[in-house]
Amino acid sequence: MCGIVGVYGHPEAANITYLGLHALQHRGQEAAGIVTSDGDKFHQFKQTGLVGEVFSHTELERLPGHLAVGHVRYSTAGDSSLRNAQPFAVEYAHGSIAVAHNGNLVNAMQVRARLESQGSIFQTNSDTEVIVHLIALSKEHTLPEAVADALRRVEGAFSLVIMSNDRVFAVRDPRGFRPLAMGRIAALEGQKHDTIVFASETCAFDLIGAEYVRDVKPGELIVVGPEGISSRFYSTAAPQSSCIFEHVYFSRPDSIVFGRAVQTSREELGRQLAREAGVEADLVVPVPDSGVTAAVGYAAESGLPFRFALIRNHYVGRTFIEPSQSVRDFGVKLKLNPVRSLLQGKRVVLIDDSIVRGTTSRKIVRMIRSAGAKEVHMRISCPPTISPCYYGVDTPSKKQLIAANKSVEEIRDYIGADSLAYLSLEGLKKACGEGENISYCSACYTGNYPTDIIDVEDIQPAAARR
């Protein structure tokens, strides 16, 4: 999962993009980058690290121009080195382009092999570079046509912002796997036109003072240039398969994603979970921060008190020194600490968004018991994750997914809970509004993928490296 931003027509395009990336930091913490255009040439800077670490005032001042694209990286294909940091900016026969990508191509290995056999030289092992090569090699005469031609040759999940010297493009794949929204900043004094912005989530618009206009539609290519805004659909219609995990976990609760408020979905996930798997208890406790909103819904529906009985340390750095003497569950204790006065002698409903490998849940349950809880009932606001995602989520291989290899009762026994229940698939879809002009991909819960997986053996090692 990554976050992308595009800006057209603002005198401080780099600063606007920087702020937008700050709001999208939760979507990627490995690297950040911005490319701007002053109309004649590109200016770029990217580095590994968080947005606030990568960009100083000095760096932003070196990024002039009224156009910009930006990216925060969460690696799902290609390794974590700087060479894979985006946006990718290249010069080719017809000019210059910069590309920022959120998603994952399922046929990248095949396309890359074909391009390499024809003489193409790749500088990275990111699937995004495949798109760049396809655009550069297209025989179409205009950049919009070249982009459309390139994207008809790839399969999978992609939301993109693309920049030329004088235009910004925004595009989503025909199934609409990943979100991308369009916004507008009212023209400043002296400006002739409003600024048009694109971002993975609308929370970025709130920070930069932009009005949310609408989502980029699945299969749509929007071009913003000197002549205004134009739109076209570059591909035939495909069944919509927007990623439901955006509402379960990835997106911020204050965003509108796929036309629906994430806060609404998450609270309803908790309410539906209480209806399906209520249990006699004394209080509802979220695993912060992933389980908070669903826990609010569960508590409201069940009538049980909601308590922050696990306190998260928000100042844990990317590295830390572990004591040489073994401390049990050190990594979890570094991030979470129980409030013993709330837990002592209590029957606790513990809410989280998912169980992947089970190791973290096991440690948290053990921590709550050690703090004096009488009972611990684990409730998960989505179905069991039984299959890897090939569309931009860093899901482990099937052999590492505990729900793919153990029954619910076996998982309960492994994590040490008194009871364990997941939200049903039907309850998940209902809570997220499926049928209200949206259809979701739920392959991670069913194993039924909406695209042909070209070569799982090739894709899976790449996904494991991201």
N, C-alpha and C positions, 0 to 999 in steps of 0.2 A: 504494500500500500504506500502511495506517495501523495504529496500535495502539490498542486500546480496553480500558478497565477499568471494571467495575461493582462496587460494594460495597454490601451491605445489612447493617445491624445492627452497626456498630462505632462506639465513641465517638470514635475518631480516623479517621473515614472518609476525610477529605481527605488525611491523612498516608499512609494505606494506599494510596490511589489514586496519590498522588505517587510512592511507591516502586515501585508496579506500572508506572507510566509510565516510570520510570527504566530498568527492566528491558526495556521495549519500545522504548527510544529508537532502536534500529536500524531500526524500522519507519517512522520519520518524524522528520525533523529541522527541518521548517519552522516548526511552531507546536505549542503545547501548551495544554491547557485542562482545568479541573475545575469541575464544578457539584455543589454539595451541597444537601441538603434537611434542615432541622431539624424537619420535620413541618408547619410553617406556611408557610414560604417558601423560595425558592431563594437560594443565594449562589454567585456565579460569578466566575472570573477566567481569562482566556486571553490569550495574547500570542504573537507570533512569536519563535522562538528555541528553544533546547534546554530540556529540562525543568529542569535545574539553573539555567539563566539566567532562566527565566520565574518560578519560584516561590521566594520567600524565606520565612523563618520568619514574617515579618509577613504575607505574603499568605496563607499556609496558616492562620494564626490567624484570619483573616477569613472562613474557610470552615467554619463550624460545622455540625454535623449528623451523624446516624448513617447516612445514605445518600449515595452519591456516584457519579458517572460521570465518566470522564476520557478524553482523546484526545490522541494525538500524530499530527501530520499530515504526510503525504507526498502532495503534491497530484497527483491524476490527473484531476480534473474541477474546473473553476473555477480562477481565478488564485490567486497566492500571497499575496494581501493578507489583513490581519487579519480582514476581514469574513467570510472563508471558514473561519476557525479554528473548531474545534469543541471541546466539544459545543455544539449549538444549543439554547438555552433560550427557550421562548415561553409566553405565557399565551393561552388561548383560552376559548371559552364554557364548557367543562367542567372547567377547571382549568389546571394548568401541566405541561409536559413538557420534558425535556431529552433530546436524542438524540445519540449518538456512533456513527459509521458507518465500517466498513472494507469497501471494495469499490467497485463502479461499476455504475450502472444503465445498461442499453443502450437503454431507451425513455424516458429522462428528458426529452429534448427534446420529444418528442411529448406526454407528460403535462403538462409545464410549459406548452406552448403552449395546451393545452386549458384548464388552470386559469387562465391569464392571460386567455383569452377570456371566462371566467366571472367575472372580476373580482378574482382573486387577485393580490396584489402581493408580489413577491419582493425580498428584501433582499440576496441573494447570487447568485452564479452557480454554486453547488455543487449537485450532484444530490441531496445529502442533504436540502436544503430541500424538495424535491418530496415526500419521505416525510412531513416535518413537516406540510405543507399537506394531504396526503391524510388523515392522522390527524385533524387539526383539522376537516376538512370531512365526515368520515364521519358517517353517520346512525345508526350503532350506538349503543347506550345505555351501554355500559361501555367503559372504556379498552382492556382486552384484546381485545374484539370490534372496536373501532375500529382497533387496530394490525393485527389479522388482516385486516380489510377493506382497509386501506391497502396492505398488502404483497401482497395478491392482485392489485393493479392495477399493480405494477411488475415489471420483468424484469431479470435480471442478477445481479450478485454483491452480497450484503449480509450482513454480520454486524453486529448492532446491540446496543447496550445503551441502554435507555430508562428514564428515571426520572420518576415522578410524586412528589407530596409524600410518599407513604408506601409506595411500591412500586418495585422494580427489575425490569425485563423484560430478557430475553436471547433473541435470535432469530437464526436463520440462514436463508438462502434455501433453497428446496427442493432445489437441486442441491449445496449445501454447498461452494460455491467457496472461501470464506474460513474459516479456523479460528476457533473460539471454545470455550473450555474453562470448566468450572465447578469451583470449589474451595471448601474449607471451612476456617475458622479456628476452633479450639476456643474455647469461651466463656471469657472472662476471669472472674476472681473478681468476683462481683456481677452478671454478665450472666446472663440467663435462657436465652438461645439462642446457638447458634453463629453466627458471621458467615459469610454466603454471598458469594463473590466470583466474578467472571467476568473473563477476560482472553483476549487474542488468542493468547497462548502460555503454556505452563506455567512457563517460566522466571520469569515474574512471581510465581508462587506461591512459588517457592523463596525469593525475597527477602523476602516478607511473612509467611512461616511458615504458608502455607496448604497443605492436603492436596489433591492433585488427585483429584476425584471422578469426572468423566467429561466427554466432549465434549457440547456442545449439538448435538443431531442435526439433519441437514438438514430444513428445514421445521418445526422445533420452536419453540414459543413457551413459554418458562419465565417464570413470574411468582413473585416472592418478596415476600411481604407479611406483615402482622400475623397472618394465618391460616396461614402456613407457605409451603411450596413447591408450586406446581401446574404441570402441564405439559399441553400439547395440541399437536396438529399442525394448523396453520391452512390447509394446502394439500394437494392431492393429490400423491401420490408422483411424483417426476421422476427420471430417470437421474442417479446421482451423478456429479459432475464436479469433484471437489476439485482445486485448483490444484497441479500437480506441481512448479511452480517454488518453492513453499514449501519443499519438501525439497531442491531443487537449490541455492537461494540465500537466500531471504528469511528464513526462520526461523533462530533461534539453534540451534547444535548440541545445546545442553543442554535443548531443549524436546521435549515430546511433541506432535506435530501430526498431526491426523487419526488419533489413536490409535496412532501409530508414532513411535519415537525418531528424531529427525532425524540424530543422530550415526550410527546404524545405517545409515540410507539413504545418507548421504554417503560413508561408508567403502566401502559396497558399490558405489556409483557408481564409485569409483576402482578397486576390484578388477575390476569388470566391464570397465572401460576397458582395464585391463592385459591382460585375456583377449582382448579384441577387437582391440586396436591396440598390442600390445607392440612395443618397438623396442630394439635393442642400444644401451646407454648406460651412463654412469658414475654418474649420480645423478639423483634426482627432486627438483625444486624447485617449490614452490607459489607462485602469485601470491597474496600475502597481502591480505586474509584470506579471500577468496572461494574460493580453491583449496586451502586447507590440509587440510581433512578428506578430500577426495577424493584428495589427494596421499598422505596416510597410507595409504589403502587401496591405491592404485596401487603404492606402494613395498612394502607387505606382500605383495601378490600377485606382483609381479615379482622380488622379492628384491634390488632395487636400494636403495642407501642413500638415506634421506630427509635433505635438508639445507635449512635456512632460508638460502638464498643471496641472497634479496631481503629487505632489512630495511625495514619500514614505519615511517614517522614518524607516531606516533599523536597528535602535538600540532599538526598542521596546522589552523589556524583556518579559518573560513568564508571569509575574504578574506586576500589576501596581496599584497605589492608585488612585481611582476615587474621584474627589472632592465631598464633602458632598453636596454642592449646585449643583443642577441638571444642567448639561451641555448637550445640545441637541446633539445627535449623537456622544457622547464622544469617544466611541470605534473606530469609523471610523476616527474621527479627530485626534486621537492619531497616527494613521498609515498613513493617507493621508492628504495633505494640498493643496488647489488649488493655482495656480499662477494667481492672479486676472488680472494682466496686459495682459495676453494672452487670458483670457476668456471674458473680459468686452465687451458686445455688440455683441458677436460672436455667430454664429450658429455652434454648436458643434456636431460632430459624436463621440460618446463615445463607445469604443470597449472593450468588455470583452469576456472571453472564455465561460461563462455559467451564468445562473441564477438558483439558487437552491431553496432557500426559498423566495427570493425576497427582504428580509429586508435590506441587505447590498446595493444592487443596488438602492433601494429607497433612502437610506441615501446619496449615492454618487451623484445621480441626484440632490437631494436637495442641496447638497454642491456646485455643479457647478452652479446651478441657483443663489444661494446666493452670488456667486463670480461675478455675473453680466452677465452670459451667456444669450443670447437672446432666443436661442432654444437649446434643448438637444435631440438628436436622438440616441437612444440606438441600437447598433448592436452587435449580439452575434454570435461568430464563431463556433457554433454547433447548432444542432436542440434542441427543448425544451426537457428537462430531465423529463420524465414522469414515470419512473419505477426505483425502487431500484436496486443496483448492489449487487450480491451475490458472486462476484469473487475477492474481495479484495479492493473494494472502499467503503469508509465510507459514502454511500449515505443514506439520511434520508428515513423514511418510506413514502409510497405513499401519505399518508394524509398530509405530511409536504412538499411535492414537489409542488411548486406553479403551474407549468405547467401541473401537473396531475389534477388540480382542477379548473383552470381558463383558459379562452381563451387568445390568444395573446393580444387582445384588452383590456381584463380585467387586464392582467398583466401590460400593458402599463399604464393604468389608475392608478393602484396601485403604480407603481414606480414613476409616475409623469413625464414621458418622453413625448415629443411631438410626437414621433413615435418610434416603436419598431419592429425589424425584426430579425429573426433567420436564420442561414444558413440551407438550405435544407439537408435532409439525403443524397440525391444523390450528392449534392455538397460537403458534408463532405467526402464521400467515394472517390470521384474523387480527391479531394485535397490531400488525404492521400495515394493515389496510389493503391486503391483496384483493383485487377485484375493483378497487376504487381507482380505475384508470392506471393500474400498475400490476405487473406480474414479476415475481421474484425468482432468482436462481437460489435453490436450496441444495445444491449438489453435495455440499459438505455434510449434510444430514441424511442424504438418500443414496448417494453414489450415482445418481442419474445426471449426467452432464449435458448441458444444452448444446455443446459443440462436439465435433469429433476430436478426440484427443489424438493428435497425429502420431506422437511417439512418446509414451509415458516414460520409457526408460531414459530418453534423452532429456525430457523436461524435468523429471523429478530431481536429478542431481543438481541441475541449475537452480531449481527452486530452493533446494536445501542450502545453496550458497548465498542466497540473497539476504 
